[in-house]
Amino acid sequence: MTVLEAHYDPALAAQIRDLAKAKNAVILAHNYERPEIQDVADYVGDSLGLSREAAKTEADVIVFCGVHFMAETAAILSPQKTVLLPDLAAGCSLASTIDAEQLRAWKAEHPGAVVVAYVNTTAEVKAESDYCCTSGNAVEVINAIPADKEILFLPDMFLGAHVRRETGRDNIHVWMGECHVHAGIDPEHITRTRAQHPGAEFLIHPECGCATSVVEAMSAGAVSKDNAHILSTEGMIKRPSQTHHDTFIVATEIGILHRLRRENPTKHFIAANDRAQCSYMKVTTLAKVRDALLYMQHRITVPDDMAARARTAIERMVSIGGNTGVSPFGPEDPGE
């Protein structure tokens, strides 16, 4: 049995819902969580969308079923709320490729450079950055910075290469970090899968590290742009109902297939690579969500000074090209 097959326990799910009501808690789940976690959540979406839900919720407690940097972002945007991460082992291989000390050393080598950090970074790295960005608005963020400014872009080397190519700027230095999941989604595999399903649409979710290599490959011409759509989470979910196509190849972490199939039961979805699975996203179980609520564990906090500096970079990300679902290759779905 694979981790994508639901281990749904109705009694345990009911206990979680009762605890959430008693604690005035909201349960947020990322698209790549286990199916049973998505099914018990109040909201399912990408990291930025979930952080926005966290910021506007009237709940006192936020149970964040995702990875550590996402819970940190929610805590930064919602400092008055209690943010819980069910399992502290839920890390991120991309975020761990750079820490604050390394970034400070890099900045010292390039005095005066503007630091642009992908949202898949820790709070301490965000606090050392001038701007955050998503895959969907990275090009817009770079274009908002004066052309004569040197830029340090981190940590995803694929997204960095894409941004450098799209903006035509040669003063962008890119940190050589990567997400372990996207290493398995390579152009050759994608081309072969698309050849096996010639009538299928090709959907890419831009808000995750595991898709940035595909975005970069498309901008480089290594993967055809024909019949391809780079969409936000909701854009991906809505797309099947907006087209006559009934088959879709999905290039991202395979956890999203559960939501796509659940919300589009008459359509057929194929993983661009069925091994594109984030182990960190799968450590959260229903039992751990229950225990998080039962024992109010594990609370994620960010020091006030760090949170204040990180919040500035995050707010700049939101204000520049707030439509993070826009494709780098042309207008797409404007939703989150």
C-alpha positions as CSV (number, residue, x, y, z in Angstrom):
1,M,0.0,0.0,0.0
2,T,1.5,3.4,-1.0
3,V,1.3,6.6,1.1
4,L,-1.1,8.0,-1.5
5,E,-3.7,5.4,-0.6
6,A,-5.9,6.8,2.2
7,H,-5.7,5.5,5.7
8,Y,-8.9,7.2,6.8
9,D,-10.1,6.3,10.2
10,P,-13.7,7.7,10.7
11,A,-13.5,7.6,14.5
12,L,-10.1,9.3,14.6
13,A,-11.3,11.9,12.1
14,A,-14.4,12.6,14.2
15,Q,-12.2,13.0,17.3
16,I,-10.0,15.5,15.5
17,R,-13.0,17.5,14.4
18,D,-14.4,17.5,18.0
19,L,-11.0,18.6,19.4
20,A,-10.8,21.4,16.7
21,K,-14.2,22.7,17.7
22,A,-13.4,22.6,21.4
23,K,-10.0,24.4,20.9
24,N,-11.4,26.9,18.4
25,A,-8.8,25.5,15.9
26,V,-8.6,25.5,12.1
27,I,-6.8,22.7,10.3
28,L,-4.8,23.7,7.2
29,A,-3.3,21.1,4.9
30,H,-0.9,21.5,2.0
31,N,-1.8,19.9,-1.3
32,Y,1.0,17.3,-0.9
33,E,-0.2,15.9,2.4
34,R,-1.6,12.4,2.7
35,P,-5.2,12.0,1.4
36,E,-6.6,11.4,4.8
37,I,-5.0,14.6,6.1
38,Q,-6.5,16.6,3.2
39,D,-9.9,15.1,3.9
40,V,-10.0,16.1,7.6
41,A,-8.7,19.7,6.9
42,D,-10.8,22.9,6.8
43,Y,-8.7,24.2,4.0
44,V,-6.3,22.6,1.4
45,G,-4.0,24.6,-0.7
46,D,-0.5,25.9,-1.4
47,S,1.8,27.4,1.2
48,L,1.0,31.0,0.4
49,G,-2.7,30.4,0.1
50,L,-2.7,28.6,3.4
51,S,-0.8,31.4,5.1
52,R,-3.4,33.8,3.9
53,E,-6.1,31.6,5.3
54,A,-4.1,31.5,8.6
55,A,-3.9,35.3,8.6
56,K,-7.7,35.9,8.1
57,T,-9.1,33.1,10.3
58,E,-10.9,33.9,13.5
59,A,-9.7,30.7,15.1
60,D,-7.3,30.9,18.0
61,V,-5.3,27.8,17.0
62,I,-3.9,26.9,13.6
63,V,-2.9,23.3,13.0
64,F,-0.6,23.5,10.0
65,C,-0.3,20.2,8.2
66,G,2.7,21.0,5.9
67,V,6.4,21.6,6.5
68,H,8.2,23.7,9.0
69,F,8.9,26.9,6.9
70,M,5.2,27.1,6.0
71,A,4.2,27.0,9.7
72,E,6.8,29.7,10.4
73,T,5.3,31.9,7.6
74,A,1.9,31.4,9.2
75,A,3.3,32.4,12.6
76,I,4.9,35.5,11.1
77,L,1.7,36.6,9.5
78,S,-0.5,35.6,12.4
79,P,1.6,36.4,15.5
80,Q,-1.4,36.5,17.8
81,K,-2.5,33.0,17.0
82,T,-1.1,29.6,18.2
83,V,0.5,27.7,15.3
84,L,1.0,24.0,15.7
85,L,3.0,21.7,13.5
86,P,2.0,18.0,14.1
87,D,5.5,16.6,13.5
88,L,8.7,18.6,13.9
89,A,10.4,16.2,11.4
90,A,8.4,17.9,8.6
91,G,11.3,19.8,7.1
92,C,12.2,20.9,3.5
93,S,15.2,19.8,1.5
94,L,15.2,23.0,-0.5
95,A,14.9,25.3,2.5
96,S,17.7,23.5,4.2
97,T,20.2,24.3,1.4
98,I,20.9,27.7,2.9
99,D,20.9,29.2,6.4
100,A,21.2,32.7,7.8
101,E,25.0,32.4,8.4
102,Q,25.6,31.3,4.8
103,L,23.4,34.1,3.4
104,R,25.2,36.7,5.5
105,A,28.5,35.5,4.2
106,W,27.2,35.6,0.6
107,K,25.9,39.1,1.1
108,A,29.3,40.2,2.4
109,E,30.8,39.0,-0.9
110,H,28.3,41.2,-2.8
111,P,27.8,44.4,-0.7
112,G,24.8,46.4,-1.8
113,A,23.2,43.5,-3.6
114,V,19.4,43.0,-3.3
115,V,18.5,39.6,-1.8
116,V,15.4,37.8,-3.3
117,A,14.4,34.6,-1.5
118,Y,12.0,32.0,-2.7
119,V,9.2,31.5,-0.3
120,N,10.6,28.0,0.4
121,T,13.0,29.3,2.9
122,T,13.3,29.5,6.7
123,A,12.3,32.5,8.7
124,E,15.9,33.3,9.6
125,V,16.7,33.4,5.8
126,K,13.6,35.5,5.0
127,A,14.8,38.0,7.8
128,E,18.1,38.4,5.9
129,S,16.3,39.0,2.6
130,D,14.9,42.1,0.9
131,Y,12.1,40.4,-1.0
132,C,10.4,37.0,-1.0
133,C,8.9,35.6,-4.1
134,T,6.9,32.7,-5.4
135,S,7.5,30.8,-8.7
136,G,4.5,32.7,-10.1
137,N,5.7,36.2,-9.4
138,A,9.5,35.8,-9.3
139,V,10.0,37.5,-12.7
140,E,7.8,40.4,-11.6
141,V,9.7,40.8,-8.4
142,I,13.0,40.9,-10.2
143,N,11.6,43.4,-12.7
144,A,10.5,45.6,-9.9
145,I,14.2,46.0,-8.8
146,P,16.2,48.7,-10.6
147,A,18.2,47.2,-13.5
148,D,21.5,48.4,-12.2
149,K,21.1,46.5,-8.9
150,E,23.0,43.3,-8.3
151,I,20.7,40.5,-7.2
152,L,21.3,37.5,-5.0
153,F,18.6,34.9,-5.8
154,L,18.1,31.9,-3.5
155,P,17.9,29.0,-2.9
156,D,16.4,27.2,-6.0
157,M,18.9,27.1,-8.9
158,F,16.3,26.0,-11.4
159,L,14.0,28.9,-10.6
160,G,17.0,31.2,-10.6
161,A,18.1,30.1,-14.0
162,H,14.5,30.6,-15.3
163,V,14.3,34.1,-13.9
164,R,17.7,35.1,-15.2
165,R,16.6,33.9,-18.7
166,E,13.2,35.5,-18.6
167,T,14.5,38.9,-17.4
168,G,17.6,39.0,-19.5
169,R,19.6,40.3,-16.5
170,D,23.2,39.1,-16.2
171,N,23.6,40.6,-12.7
172,I,21.7,37.9,-10.9
173,H,23.7,35.5,-8.8
174,V,22.0,32.2,-8.1
175,W,22.4,29.9,-5.0
176,M,23.0,26.3,-6.1
177,G,20.1,24.8,-4.0
178,E,17.5,22.3,-5.1
179,C,14.5,20.3,-3.9
180,H,15.2,16.6,-3.7
181,V,11.7,15.8,-5.2
182,H,12.1,17.7,-8.5
183,A,15.3,15.9,-9.4
184,G,13.1,13.1,-10.6
185,I,11.0,15.3,-12.9
186,D,13.4,15.7,-15.8
187,P,12.7,16.9,-19.4
188,E,13.4,13.4,-20.9
189,H,10.8,11.8,-18.7
190,I,8.3,14.5,-19.3
191,T,8.7,14.3,-23.1
192,R,8.3,10.5,-23.0
193,T,5.2,10.7,-20.8
194,R,3.6,13.3,-23.0
195,A,4.4,11.2,-26.1
196,Q,2.5,8.3,-24.5
197,H,-0.6,10.6,-24.0
198,P,-0.6,12.9,-27.0
199,G,-4.1,14.3,-26.3
200,A,-3.4,15.2,-22.7
201,E,-2.9,18.7,-21.3
202,F,0.2,19.3,-19.3
203,L,-0.3,21.0,-16.0
204,I,2.5,22.5,-13.9
205,H,1.9,24.0,-10.4
206,P,4.4,26.9,-10.0
207,E,4.2,27.3,-6.2
208,C,6.5,24.4,-5.2
209,G,10.1,23.6,-5.5
210,C,9.4,20.3,-7.2
211,A,8.1,22.1,-10.3
212,T,10.7,24.7,-10.8
213,S,13.0,22.4,-12.9
214,V,10.1,22.0,-15.3
215,V,9.5,25.7,-15.5
216,E,13.2,26.2,-16.2
217,A,13.2,23.5,-18.8
218,M,10.3,25.1,-20.6
219,S,11.8,28.5,-20.7
220,A,15.0,26.9,-22.0
221,G,13.1,25.1,-24.7
222,A,14.0,21.6,-23.4
223,V,10.3,20.9,-22.8
224,S,7.6,22.0,-25.3
225,K,5.2,24.7,-24.3
226,D,2.4,23.3,-26.5
227,N,-0.8,22.5,-24.6
228,A,1.1,23.3,-21.4
229,H,-0.4,25.4,-18.5
230,I,1.4,26.8,-15.5
231,L,-1.3,27.3,-13.0
232,S,-1.9,28.1,-9.3
233,T,-3.4,25.5,-7.1
234,E,-7.0,26.6,-7.7
235,G,-6.1,27.0,-11.4
236,M,-5.1,23.4,-11.6
237,I,-8.3,22.3,-9.9
238,K,-10.5,24.4,-12.1
239,R,-8.7,23.7,-15.4
240,P,-10.3,20.2,-16.0
241,S,-13.8,21.8,-16.0
242,Q,-12.7,24.5,-18.4
243,T,-11.6,22.3,-21.2
244,H,-12.9,19.4,-23.3
245,H,-9.7,17.4,-22.5
246,D,-10.2,14.5,-20.1
247,T,-6.6,13.5,-19.5
248,F,-4.0,15.6,-17.8
249,I,-0.3,15.1,-17.1
250,V,0.6,16.7,-13.8
251,A,4.2,17.9,-13.1
252,T,4.5,18.4,-9.3
253,E,4.5,16.4,-6.1
254,I,2.1,13.5,-6.5
255,G,0.1,14.4,-3.4
256,I,-2.0,16.9,-5.4
257,L,-3.5,14.0,-7.5
258,H,-5.8,13.2,-4.6
259,R,-7.4,16.6,-4.6
260,L,-7.5,16.7,-8.4
261,R,-9.3,13.3,-8.6
262,R,-11.6,14.1,-5.7
263,E,-12.8,17.4,-7.3
264,N,-12.8,16.1,-10.9
265,P,-14.0,12.5,-10.7
266,T,-14.7,12.2,-14.4
267,K,-11.2,13.2,-15.5
268,H,-8.0,11.2,-15.7
269,F,-4.8,12.4,-14.1
270,I,-1.3,11.1,-14.7
271,A,1.8,12.0,-12.7
272,A,4.7,13.3,-14.8
273,N,6.8,11.2,-12.6
274,D,5.1,8.9,-10.0
275,R,8.2,9.0,-7.8
276,A,8.0,12.8,-7.3
277,Q,7.0,12.4,-3.7
278,C,8.1,14.5,-0.7
279,S,8.8,12.3,2.3
280,Y,8.6,15.4,4.6
281,M,5.0,16.0,3.5
282,K,4.1,12.5,4.4
283,V,5.2,12.4,8.0
284,T,2.0,13.9,9.3
285,T,-0.7,11.4,10.2
286,L,-4.2,11.6,11.6
287,A,-2.9,10.4,15.0
288,K,-0.3,13.3,15.0
289,V,-2.9,15.8,14.1
290,R,-5.1,14.5,17.0
291,D,-2.1,14.7,19.4
292,A,-1.3,18.2,18.3
293,L,-4.7,19.3,19.3
294,L,-4.9,17.2,22.4
295,Y,-1.6,18.3,23.9
296,M,-1.2,21.6,22.0
297,Q,2.0,20.5,20.4
298,H,4.4,21.5,18.7
299,R,4.0,25.2,18.8
300,I,6.0,27.2,16.1
301,T,7.1,30.6,17.1
302,V,9.5,33.2,15.5
303,P,11.4,35.7,17.6
304,D,9.8,39.2,17.3
305,D,12.8,40.9,15.7
306,M,13.3,38.1,13.2
307,A,9.5,38.0,12.4
308,A,9.4,41.8,11.8
309,R,12.3,41.7,9.3
310,A,10.9,38.5,7.6
311,R,7.4,40.1,7.4
312,T,8.8,43.0,5.4
313,A,10.1,40.6,2.7
314,I,6.9,38.6,2.7
315,E,4.7,41.7,2.4
316,R,6.8,42.9,-0.6
317,M,6.2,39.5,-2.2
318,V,2.4,39.9,-1.8
319,S,2.4,43.5,-3.0
320,I,4.4,42.9,-6.2
321,G,2.4,40.8,-8.7
322,G,-0.1,39.7,-6.1
323,N,-1.6,37.4,-8.6
324,T,0.8,34.5,-7.9
325,G,-1.1,32.2,-10.2
326,V,0.0,33.9,-13.4
327,S,2.1,31.8,-15.7
328,P,5.6,33.0,-16.6
329,F,4.7,32.1,-20.2
330,G,1.4,34.1,-20.5
331,P,-1.9,34.8,-18.8
332,E,-3.4,31.9,-17.0
333,D,-5.9,31.5,-14.1
334,P,-5.8,34.4,-11.7
335,G,-6.9,32.4,-8.7
336,E,-4.9,31.2,-5.8
